[in-house]
Amino acid sequence: MSTRMIGVDVGGTFTDIFVLNETDGTASVAKVPTTRPDQSGGFLDGISQRVTDLSEISVVVHGTTAGTNALLERKGATTGVICTEGLRDVLEMRRRDRPRTWGLRGDFEPVVDRRNRLEVPERTLADGTIRTPVDLEAVRAAARLLQAQGCDAVAILFANAYANPENEAAAVAAVREIWQSPHVSASSEILPEIREFERFSTTALNAYLQPEVSGYLDRLERALTSGGFDGEFMIVQSNGGVMAVDTACRLPVRTALSGPAAGVIAAGYIASSAGFDNVITGDMGGTSFDVSLISDGHSMLSPQTAIDFGMVVRTPMIEITTIGAGGGSIAWVDKGGLLNIGPESAGSNPGPVAYGLGNTRPTVTDANVVLGRIDPDNPIGGKLERLDVAAASEAIDLHVGRSLSLDTVQAAEAILRVANSRMAGAIRLVSIERGFDPKRFAFMPFGGGGALHAGAMLKDVGIARAIVPRYPGVTSAMGCVIADMRQDFVQTINSLVGQLDVTALAAFMQAHVNQGLAMLDAARTRFESRVLSFELDMAYVGQTHTVSVPLSVRTEQNSVLPPTKAEIEAAFDAAYETTFGRLLENGVRRILNLRSAVTGLRPKFDLRALAPTGEGAPVPRTTRNVHFGADWYETAIYDRLALPVGAVIQGPAILEQPDTTVLVEPDLQARVDTFGNTIIEPSKEQS
């Protein structure tokens, strides 16, 4: 009988594996280098380190960066566009924004070359009226030309297709008659929502990713199946939910920020279990530092994001702020003599200088190694026997120390101060600058490097405490196991509340519910319950930006009962006043979009199963000299996974485990809670 659930998160440097035994609640982890360019090698290698018989696996859930990397590196498929006459350059014109707000110029090339963006006669008006039926012969001719020009995927982008998809659907059928691959995306299927650029951009990027992502997932699925796996294979979405592989292949644009989203889901569950509903997450991997905020137990969702300048994706995503300050981020001194960290990263290959794989420029990890914070004889990941401290020291001295007239230790401290300052700035951005007091929040560092910088974040930002999860280096992989199955839907309504047809609104809601429940019924996963949620994008007439208005909608046996206009108005007033502090007198309320979500709640495991079972006073394994501030301290080194519940460790101390290193600075203390988390806070001995 299949008894194991596996979460796999592929990052820029490491691929993380979390294995949960459903029979006894025990867990094991693995961390292996990410393989490039094909990430499936590290994926399968990591699983094989913990499970030899794949038939024992019931579920594999994957958080992937394949789509994100393809966008950032411009390595998607050669893509064509068939669009309405006159709209060929929407993708290039965007919102007439610039890469640098105050710059006078900036370059941008859309992922679809202009020669591969072809126009055809058709026109649908904003009210859904078809003024000009689509010319299907022109569509077929365009498809043949795009194939001749080497396109592997095509996007159909027609004006106002959200209001009436008839022309677009006919064009899709005509293209599929002759298109040699299954990679055809239609804007009315991907994003039936008003605003041409966002709809066009999301659909074009979806087509651009389809061959890359579907090919990658197909290779993984075939490799798992050939190894005896007969369970369910699912993918994490950017909204923190999971979806079936066939859905991910059809909608790969929803996998952008997949891995970081899984980490936020796990962090929220761990923090809530430990009694903290307000938490700021900090995922520090090899390439980036990803920050998100959870308030009152709820992750912040954004309706759209820009993966890079001009590449706008409009689909619900957990709000994550990313900066180039990972362990592999390169430290460099600019022409003005200022020390910088990132955004360039050494990644997993060649990695930091200390890895000895060919990189000669210092990274954040190299600074931690030189200062004694990382044990060079026991590097995480399992592939290196030892880190080269001498090479890391030489690189820091050559590229940073000499330029700034600092010795090697001072230069390493400077690298960490700059990196910590950048990370603290990202935390302030998601908290203070959005009206949240960081003193009300706990900080949860995870990823391979996050726990090395927890103390600095407490001091620099003023957060009261940090919660280091039991397996911080594989938190995103754990989130894959925890995440629920979710499907989001959107439909433009574009109506004044006073003129709203509530029956038509309820019909759209019901259609979304039916599609979502069908998705859950098709899954082989057991759900504890199913949750339906609805919200409206609304504003006063004359306003461009909308507020999200949650609706309390009544249902009877999964049948939606229409909300009243009075209920909608009351919900808008409450949401608007919460956001802006006041209402507009005599303002006319307008509904732009309906957003629905159907979620299947997957069973959760008890985190107490991860807690240590040992007893007695904690005993350090050894000591070593570690540099803090301006001095070296003889620092106790503990095996973190062996620390019993209730143990209190006074800083300075280092808690080591296979997937990360936890740093407890001199004026801080660490205690182990009932779930195996380590709580870092100001030392009572110091206060």
C-alpha positions in Angstrom: 0.0 0.0 0.0 1.3 3.5 -0.9 2.0 5.3 2.3 4.4 8.2 1.5 3.7 11.8 0.4 6.6 13.6 -1.1 7.1 17.3 -1.7 9.8 18.5 -4.1 10.9 22.1 -4.4 13.5 22.9 -7.1 15.5 26.1 -6.3 18.3 27.9 -8.0 21.0 26.1 -6.0 19.4 23.1 -4.3 16.5 20.7 -4.9 14.7 20.0 -1.6 12.8 16.8 -0.7 10.3 16.3 2.1 9.0 12.8 2.7 6.0 12.2 5.0 5.2 8.7 6.1 1.4 8.7 6.4 1.3 5.6 8.5 3.3 6.8 11.5 3.6 10.6 10.8 7.4 10.5 10.6 9.3 12.6 8.1 12.7 12.6 6.4 14.4 15.2 4.2 17.0 15.4 1.5 18.8 18.2 -0.2 20.7 17.8 -3.5 22.2 20.3 -6.0 19.8 21.5 -8.7 20.8 20.1 -12.1 20.9 22.4 -15.1 19.6 22.8 -17.7 17.3 19.9 -17.1 16.1 20.1 -13.5 14.5 16.6 -13.6 17.9 15.1 -12.8 18.1 16.6 -9.3 14.4 16.0 -8.8 14.7 12.2 -9.3 18.1 12.0 -7.5 16.6 13.6 -4.4 13.7 11.3 -4.3 15.9 8.2 -4.7 17.9 9.2 -1.7 14.9 8.7 0.5 12.7 6.3 -1.3 14.0 3.3 -3.2 10.7 1.8 -4.2 8.6 4.4 -6.0 5.5 2.2 -5.6 5.4 3.2 -1.9 4.6 6.8 -2.9 1.0 7.9 -2.9 1.4 11.5 -3.9 4.2 13.7 -5.3 3.7 17.4 -5.2 6.2 19.6 -7.0 7.0 23.3 -6.6 8.8 24.2 -9.8 10.8 27.1 -11.1 10.9 25.8 -14.7 8.4 28.4 -15.9 9.9 31.3 -13.9 13.4 30.5 -15.1 12.2 30.2 -18.7 10.7 33.7 -18.5 13.6 35.3 -16.7 16.2 33.7 -19.1 14.0 34.2 -22.2 14.2 30.5 -22.9 10.6 29.7 -23.8 9.3 28.4 -27.1 9.2 30.3 -30.4 5.7 31.6 -30.2 3.3 33.1 -32.6 0.3 35.4 -32.1 -2.9 35.7 -34.2 -4.7 38.9 -33.2 -7.4 41.4 -34.2 -6.4 43.8 -36.9 -4.8 46.9 -35.4 -3.7 45.2 -32.1 -0.4 43.7 -33.3 1.7 45.9 -31.1 -0.2 45.7 -27.8 2.4 43.4 -26.3 5.1 45.9 -27.2 3.3 49.1 -26.2 2.3 47.7 -22.8 1.1 50.5 -20.5 3.7 52.8 -22.0 5.8 52.3 -18.9 9.6 52.4 -18.6 12.1 50.1 -17.0 13.4 53.1 -14.9 10.6 55.4 -13.9 12.6 58.6 -14.2 14.5 57.5 -17.2 13.8 59.0 -20.7 14.4 55.8 -22.5 14.4 52.0 -22.1 14.5 48.9 -24.2 12.0 46.1 -24.2 11.5 43.2 -26.5 8.3 41.1 -26.0 8.7 37.3 -26.0 6.9 37.2 -29.3 8.9 38.7 -32.3 6.9 41.2 -34.3 7.2 39.1 -37.5 5.4 36.3 -35.6 2.5 38.6 -34.5 -0.1 38.4 -37.3 -3.4 40.2 -37.7 -6.7 38.9 -39.0 -10.1 40.6 -39.7 -12.6 40.2 -36.8 -14.2 42.6 -34.3 -16.2 42.0 -31.1 -17.5 45.1 -29.3 -17.2 45.7 -25.6 -20.8 44.8 -25.0 -20.3 41.4 -26.7 -21.8 42.3 -30.0 -20.0 40.8 -33.0 -19.5 43.5 -35.6 -17.2 41.5 -37.8 -17.2 37.7 -37.8 -13.7 36.2 -37.8 -12.2 35.5 -41.2 -11.3 31.8 -40.8 -9.4 31.5 -44.0 -7.1 34.4 -42.8 -6.7 32.5 -39.5 -5.7 29.3 -41.3 -3.2 31.2 -43.5 -1.7 32.9 -40.5 -1.3 29.6 -38.7 0.4 28.0 -41.7 2.8 31.0 -41.9 3.6 30.8 -38.2 4.4 27.1 -38.5 6.6 27.8 -41.5 8.5 30.4 -39.4 9.3 27.8 -36.8 6.7 28.6 -34.1 6.0 25.8 -31.6 3.1 27.5 -29.8 0.4 30.1 -30.7 -1.7 32.5 -28.8 -5.1 33.7 -30.1 -5.7 37.3 -28.9 -8.9 39.0 -30.0 -10.3 42.3 -28.8 -13.1 42.1 -26.2 -13.1 38.3 -26.2 -13.9 38.3 -22.5 -17.3 39.8 -23.4 -18.1 37.2 -26.1 -15.6 34.4 -27.0 -17.4 33.3 -30.1 -14.9 34.7 -32.7 -11.9 33.5 -30.6 -13.3 30.0 -30.2 -13.9 29.7 -33.9 -10.3 30.8 -34.6 -9.0 28.3 -32.1 -10.9 25.5 -33.7 -9.5 26.5 -37.1 -5.9 26.7 -35.9 -6.2 23.3 -34.1 -7.2 21.7 -37.5 -3.7 22.4 -38.8 -1.5 23.1 -35.9 1.1 20.3 -35.4 1.4 20.7 -31.6 -1.2 20.9 -28.8 0.2 24.3 -27.7 -2.6 26.7 -28.6 -3.7 29.3 -26.0 -6.8 31.5 -26.3 -7.2 34.7 -24.2 -10.9 33.9 -23.4 -9.8 30.6 -21.9 -6.8 31.9 -20.1 -8.1 35.2 -18.7 -11.7 36.2 -19.6 -11.1 39.6 -18.1 -11.3 43.3 -19.3 -8.1 45.2 -20.1 -6.4 44.2 -23.3 -2.7 44.3 -22.4 -3.0 42.2 -19.3 -5.1 39.6 -21.1 -2.8 39.6 -24.1 0.4 39.4 -22.0 -0.8 36.6 -19.7 -2.0 34.5 -22.7 1.1 35.1 -24.8 3.3 34.1 -21.8 1.2 31.0 -21.3 1.8 29.9 -24.9 5.5 30.8 -24.6 5.8 28.5 -21.6 3.7 25.6 -22.7 6.3 23.5 -24.6 9.0 24.1 -22.0 6.9 23.3 -18.9 4.8 20.5 -20.4 7.9 18.9 -21.8 9.6 19.1 -18.3 6.6 17.7 -16.5 6.1 15.0 -19.1 9.7 13.8 -18.6 9.2 13.8 -14.8 6.0 11.9 -15.0 7.4 9.3 -17.4 10.5 8.8 -15.2 8.3 8.4 -12.1 6.0 5.9 -13.8 8.9 3.9 -15.2 10.2 3.6 -11.6 7.0 2.1 -10.4 5.1 5.2 -9.2 1.4 4.8 -9.6 0.2 7.7 -7.3 -0.9 11.2 -8.0 1.5 13.8 -9.4 0.5 17.5 -8.7 2.0 20.9 -9.2 2.0 23.9 -6.8 0.4 27.1 -8.2 1.4 30.6 -7.6 -1.7 31.1 -5.4 -0.5 28.5 -2.9 -2.8 25.7 -4.1 -2.0 22.7 -6.1 -3.3 21.5 -9.5 -3.1 18.3 -11.6 -0.3 17.9 -14.1 -2.6 18.2 -17.1 -3.9 21.5 -15.8 -0.3 22.8 -15.2 0.6 21.8 -18.8 -2.4 23.7 -20.1 -1.9 26.7 -17.8 1.8 26.9 -17.1 1.7 30.6 -16.5 0.1 29.7 -13.1 3.3 28.0 -12.0 5.3 31.3 -11.9 6.6 31.7 -8.3 5.4 28.1 -7.5 8.2 27.2 -5.1 8.2 30.4 -3.0 4.4 30.1 -2.7 4.7 26.6 -1.2 7.1 28.0 1.3 4.6 30.7 2.4 1.9 28.1 2.8 4.1 25.9 5.0 5.2 28.9 7.0 1.6 29.9 7.7 0.7 26.4 8.8 3.7 26.1 11.1 3.3 29.5 12.6 -0.4 29.0 13.2 0.2 25.6 14.9 2.8 27.3 17.1 0.3 30.0 18.1 1.5 32.9 15.8 -1.1 34.2 13.3 1.0 37.2 12.3 4.3 36.2 10.6 6.7 37.6 8.0 8.4 34.9 6.0 11.9 35.1 4.6 13.0 32.4 2.2 16.7 32.7 1.6 18.0 30.2 -1.0 21.0 30.3 -3.2 19.8 33.0 -5.6 17.2 35.2 -3.9 15.5 36.3 -0.6 11.8 36.0 -0.9 9.6 37.9 1.6 5.9 37.6 2.3 3.5 38.7 5.0 0.7 36.6 6.7 -1.8 38.6 8.7 -4.3 37.0 11.0 -3.5 33.6 9.5 -4.2 34.8 5.9 -1.6 35.1 3.1 -1.8 38.2 1.0 -2.9 37.5 -2.6 -2.3 39.8 -5.5 -4.3 39.6 -8.8 -1.2 40.1 -10.9 2.6 40.4 -10.9 5.4 41.3 -13.3 7.9 38.5 -13.5 10.3 40.9 -15.2 9.8 44.3 -16.8 7.0 44.2 -19.3 6.2 40.5 -18.6 2.9 40.9 -16.8 1.1 37.8 -15.5 -2.5 38.4 -14.3 -3.5 35.4 -12.2 -3.9 35.2 -8.4 -0.5 34.9 -6.7 0.7 35.0 -3.1 2.3 38.4 -2.7 6.1 37.8 -2.6 8.8 40.4 -2.7 12.0 39.1 -4.1 15.5 40.6 -4.0 18.8 39.2 -5.2 20.3 38.4 -1.8 20.7 34.7 -1.6 23.6 32.7 -0.3 25.1 32.6 -3.8 24.6 36.3 -4.5 27.9 37.8 -5.6 29.5 40.7 -3.6 31.1 43.4 -5.7 32.4 47.0 -5.4 31.2 49.5 -8.0 33.1 52.3 -9.6 32.0 54.7 -6.9 33.5 52.5 -4.2 30.2 51.1 -2.9 29.8 47.5 -1.8 26.9 45.7 -3.5 25.2 42.3 -3.2 23.7 40.7 -6.2 21.6 40.5 -8.3 24.0 38.2 -10.1 24.3 34.8 -8.4 26.8 32.0 -8.6 23.8 29.6 -8.4 24.4 25.8 -7.9 27.1 25.6 -10.5 29.7 26.8 -10.0 28.3 28.1 -6.7 30.2 30.0 -4.0 34.0 30.2 -4.2 34.2 27.8 -1.2 32.6 25.1 -3.3 35.8 24.9 -5.4 33.9 24.5 -8.6 35.4 27.4 -10.6 33.8 30.6 -9.3 36.3 33.2 -8.2 34.0 36.0 -7.0 32.9 36.1 -3.4 29.3 35.4 -2.3 27.3 35.8 0.9 27.9 32.1 1.7 31.7 32.7 1.4 31.4 35.5 4.0 29.6 33.2 6.4 32.2 30.5 5.9 35.1 32.9 6.5 33.5 34.2 9.7 33.1 30.6 11.0 29.3 30.6 10.9 29.2 27.7 8.5 31.2 24.5 9.2 33.5 23.9 6.3 33.8 20.2 7.2 30.0 19.6 7.0 28.5 21.5 4.1 24.7 21.1 3.5 23.5 19.3 0.4 25.7 16.2 0.7 27.7 16.5 -2.5 30.8 18.3 -1.2 33.2 16.8 1.3 34.6 20.1 2.5 34.4 23.9 1.8 37.6 25.7 0.8 38.0 28.5 3.5 41.3 29.7 2.1 39.8 30.2 -1.4 36.8 32.1 0.0 39.1 34.3 2.1 41.3 35.1 -0.9 38.3 36.0 -3.1 36.9 38.3 -0.4 40.2 40.0 0.1 40.8 40.4 -3.7 37.4 41.7 -4.8 36.2 43.5 -1.6 38.9 44.0 1.0 41.5 45.7 -1.1 39.0 47.9 -2.8 37.6 49.1 0.5 40.9 49.0 2.5 39.6 46.3 4.8 41.2 43.2 6.1 39.5 39.9 5.1 37.4 39.5 8.3 36.2 43.2 8.1 35.4 42.7 4.4 33.4 39.5 5.2 31.5 41.4 7.9 30.8 44.2 5.5 29.3 41.8 3.0 26.9 40.4 5.6 26.0 43.9 6.8 25.0 45.0 3.3 23.2 41.7 2.6 21.3 42.1 6.0 20.5 45.7 5.2 18.9 44.7 1.9 16.9 41.9 3.5 15.7 44.2 6.2 14.6 46.7 3.5 12.5 44.0 1.9 10.8 43.2 5.2 10.0 46.9 5.8 8.5 47.1 2.3 6.0 44.4 3.0 5.2 45.5 6.6 5.9 49.1 7.6 5.3 50.6 4.2 1.9 48.8 4.0 0.8 49.9 7.5 1.8 46.8 9.5 3.8 47.2 12.7 6.6 44.5 12.5 6.6 44.3 16.4 3.3 42.5 16.0 4.8 39.9 13.8 7.2 37.0 14.2 9.9 36.4 11.5 10.1 32.9 10.0 13.4 32.4 8.2 13.7 29.3 6.0 15.6 28.1 2.9 19.2 26.9 3.3 20.5 30.3 4.5 17.6 32.1 6.2 18.3 31.0 9.7 21.9 32.4 9.5 20.4 35.9 9.3 17.5 35.7 11.8 19.2 37.6 14.6 20.2 40.4 12.2 16.6 40.8 11.1 15.3 41.1 14.7 17.8 43.9 15.4 17.5 45.8 12.1 13.7 45.7 11.8 12.6 45.5 15.4 10.7 42.2 15.1 10.1 40.6 18.5 11.2 37.0 17.8 12.0 34.5 15.0 10.5 31.0 14.5 12.9 28.6 12.8 10.9 25.6 11.6 12.1 22.1 12.2 13.4 21.7 8.7 14.0 25.2 7.4 16.1 24.2 4.5 13.2 22.2 3.0 10.2 24.3 4.1 9.0 24.9 0.6 9.1 21.2 0.0 7.0 20.7 3.1 4.6 23.3 1.8 4.0 21.1 -1.2 2.7 18.3 1.1 0.5 20.8 3.1 -1.0 22.8 0.2 -4.7 22.4 -0.7 -6.0 21.9 -4.2 -7.4 25.1 -5.5 -8.8 26.5 -8.8 -9.3 30.2 -9.4 -11.7 31.7 -12.0 -12.4 35.2 -13.2 -15.1 36.7 -15.3 -15.7 40.4 -16.3 -19.1 41.7 -15.3 -18.6 45.4 -16.0 -21.9 46.7 -14.6 -23.2 49.4 -12.2 -24.6 47.8 -9.1 -28.0 49.5 -9.7 -28.1 47.9 -13.2 -26.8 44.5 -12.2 -28.5 41.3 -13.3 -28.0 39.3 -10.1 -29.4 36.2 -11.8 -26.7 36.4 -14.5 -24.0 37.0 -11.8 -25.2 33.9 -10.0 -25.0 31.9 -13.2 -21.3 32.9 -13.6 -20.7 31.9 -10.0 -22.4 28.5 -10.6 -20.4 27.9 -13.7 -17.2 28.5 -11.8 -18.4 26.2 -9.0 -19.3 23.4 -11.4 -15.9 23.6 -13.1 -14.0 23.7 -9.8 -15.9 20.8 -8.3 -15.4 18.8 -11.4 -11.6 19.4 -11.0 -11.8 18.1 -7.4 -13.9 15.1 -8.4 -11.3 14.2 -11.0 -8.4 14.2 -8.5 -7.4 11.0 -6.7 -6.7 12.9 -3.5 -9.0 12.7 -0.5 -10.4 16.0 0.7 -11.5 16.8 4.3 -13.9 19.5 3.0 -14.5 21.8 0.0 -14.6 25.6 0.3 -16.2 28.0 -2.2 -15.2 31.7 -2.1 -16.2 34.7 -4.1 -15.1 38.3 -4.4 -15.8 41.2 -6.7 -13.4 43.8 -8.1 -15.3 47.0 -7.5 -14.8 50.8 -7.5 -16.7 54.0 -7.7 -17.5 55.2 -11.3 -14.6 57.3 -12.5 -12.0 55.4 -10.6 -9.4 53.2 -12.3 -8.2 51.1 -9.4 -10.5 48.6 -7.7 -10.8 47.1 -4.2 -11.4 43.4 -3.6 -14.9 42.8 -2.0 -15.4 39.4 -0.4 -19.0 38.1 -0.8 -20.8 35.9 1.8 -22.7 33.8 -0.7 -25.3 31.2 0.4 -25.2 27.8 -1.2 -27.5 24.8 -1.0 -26.0 21.5 -2.0 -23.3 23.3 -4.1 -26.0 25.5 -5.8 -25.3 29.2 -5.6 -28.1 31.5 -4.3 -27.9 35.0 -5.9 -26.6 37.8 -3.6 -28.8 40.9 -3.4 -27.8 44.3 -4.6 -28.0 45.6 -1.0 -25.6 42.8 0.2 -23.2 43.7 -2.6 -23.3 47.5 -1.7 -22.8 46.8 2.0 -19.8 44.5 1.3 -18.3 47.2 -1.0 -18.8 49.9 1.6 -17.1 47.8 4.3 -14.1 46.9 2.1 -13.7 50.4 0.7 -13.8 52.0 4.1 -11.3 49.5 5.5 -8.9 50.3 2.6 -9.3 54.1 2.4 -10.9 55.1 5.7 -13.9 56.8 4.2 -16.7 56.5 1.6 -17.5 58.9 -1.2 -20.8 60.7 -0.8 -23.1 60.0 -3.7 -20.6 57.8 -5.3 -21.9 55.3 -7.9 -20.7 51.8 -7.3 -19.4 49.7 -10.2 -18.6 46.0 -10.5 -15.7 45.2 -12.8 -14.9 41.5 -12.3 -16.1 38.4 -10.4 -13.4 36.2 -8.9 -14.2 32.7 -7.6 -12.1 30.0 -6.0 -13.0 26.4 -5.3 -10.7 24.7 -2.8 -10.4 21.1 -1.7 -8.8 21.0 1.8 -6.3 18.2 1.9 -5.7 16.4 5.2 -2.9 18.0 7.3 -0.4 16.1 9.4 0.3 16.9 13.1 3.5 18.9 13.3 4.2 17.4 16.8 5.2 14.3 14.9 8.3 16.2 13.9 9.3 17.2 17.4 12.4 15.6 19.0 11.8 12.8 21.5 15.0 13.1 23.5 15.3 14.4 27.1 17.9 15.9 29.3 20.0 19.0 29.3 21.4 20.0 25.9 25.1 19.3 25.5 27.2 21.0 22.8 28.9 18.7 20.3 32.0 20.9 20.1 33.0 24.6 20.0 34.7 26.8 17.4 35.6 30.4 17.0 32.9 32.5 15.3 33.1 36.2 14.4 30.3 38.5 15.6 30.5 42.3 15.1 34.1 43.2 16.0 35.2 40.1 18.0 35.7 36.4 17.8 33.7 34.2 20.3 34.2 30.7 21.3 30.9 29.4 20.2 29.1 26.2 21.3 28.0 24.0 18.4 24.9 21.8 18.9 23.2 19.1 16.9 19.9 20.9 16.5 17.8 17.9 15.7 18.9 16.3 19.0 17.8 19.2 21.2 14.9 18.2 23.4 11.6 20.0 23.6 12.0 22.9 26.2 15.7 23.2 25.7 17.0 26.8 26.1 20.4 27.7 24.4 22.1 31.0 25.2 23.9 32.8 22.5 26.4 32.8 21.0 25.6 29.3 19.7 25.2 27.5 16.4 22.6 24.8 15.8 23.6 22.6 12.9 21.4 20.1 10.9 21.8 18.6 7.4 19.6 21.2 5.6 20.6 24.4 7.3 22.6 26.2 10.0 20.8 28.3 12.8 22.8 31.2 14.2 22.1 32.4 17.7 23.9 35.7 18.2 25.5 36.6 21.6 22.6 38.6 23.0 19.9 36.2 21.9 18.6 32.9 23.1 16.9 29.9 21.4 14.3 27.6 22.9 12.7 24.5 21.4 8.9 24.4 21.3 6.6 21.4 21.3 6.6 21.2 17.5 10.4 21.1 17.2 10.6 24.8 16.1 13.4 26.9 17.5 12.2 30.3 18.9 14.9 33.0 18.8 14.4 36.1 21.0 16.3 38.5 23.2 18.2 36.6 25.9 16.6 36.9 29.4 20.2 36.9 30.8 21.0 40.0 28.8 17.7 41.8 29.8 
